[in-house]
Amino acid sequence: GAYGYRIKRSTSKNGTYKVVATVKGKNKTTYQDKKLAAGKTYYYKVRSYRTVNGKKVYSGYSSIVSKKAK
């Protein structure tokens, strides 16, 4: 029952993660990050949210995933 997803990115696994996108809609489950430096590794974590009584309620974060930009 997620209403959307909040995606955070960092340039190091244990670094500071910043929100790069909020994907809205329960049927939208993909995101393409386009503002990356080629050859650099980025780390991502995601959490879902729902709206309950007008307030966003978040899940815990996913496991951290790393991707090297092409």
C-alpha positions in Angstrom: 0.0 0.0 0.0 2.7 2.6 -0.7 1.6 5.9 -2.2 5.2 6.8 -3.3 8.9 6.4 -2.7 11.6 8.8 -1.4 15.1 8.2 -3.0 18.3 9.3 -1.3 21.8 9.3 -2.8 25.3 9.7 -1.4 28.8 9.5 -2.9 30.0 7.2 -0.1 28.3 4.3 1.7 28.5 5.9 5.1 28.3 9.5 3.9 25.4 12.0 4.1 22.4 11.0 1.9 20.4 13.7 0.2 16.9 13.4 -1.3 17.2 13.2 -5.1 13.7 12.3 -6.0 10.2 11.5 -4.7 8.4 9.1 -7.0 4.7 9.6 -6.6 2.0 7.1 -7.3 1.6 3.5 -6.2 2.2 2.1 -9.7 5.4 4.1 -10.3 8.4 2.0 -9.1 11.2 3.2 -11.4 13.6 6.1 -11.3 16.5 7.1 -13.5 19.1 9.4 -12.0 20.6 11.5 -14.8 22.8 14.0 -13.0 25.8 11.8 -12.4 29.6 12.0 -13.1 30.8 9.2 -15.4 32.9 6.6 -13.7 31.8 7.6 -10.1 30.1 5.2 -7.7 26.9 6.4 -6.1 25.0 4.9 -3.2 21.2 4.8 -2.9 18.6 4.0 -0.3 14.8 4.2 -0.6 11.8 4.3 1.6 8.1 4.1 0.8 5.5 6.4 2.3 1.7 6.5 2.7 -0.5 9.4 3.7 -2.5 8.7 6.9 -4.9 11.4 8.2 -3.2 14.0 6.0 0.4 13.2 7.1 3.1 11.2 5.4 4.1 8.0 7.2 7.4 6.5 6.1 8.7 3.0 6.1 12.3 2.1 7.2 15.0 2.5 4.6 15.9 -0.2 2.1 19.4 -1.8 2.1 22.0 0.5 0.5 22.7 -0.2 -3.2 25.7 1.0 -5.1 25.8 1.8 -8.8 28.7 3.1 -11.0 27.7 5.8 -13.4 28.5 5.1 -17.1 
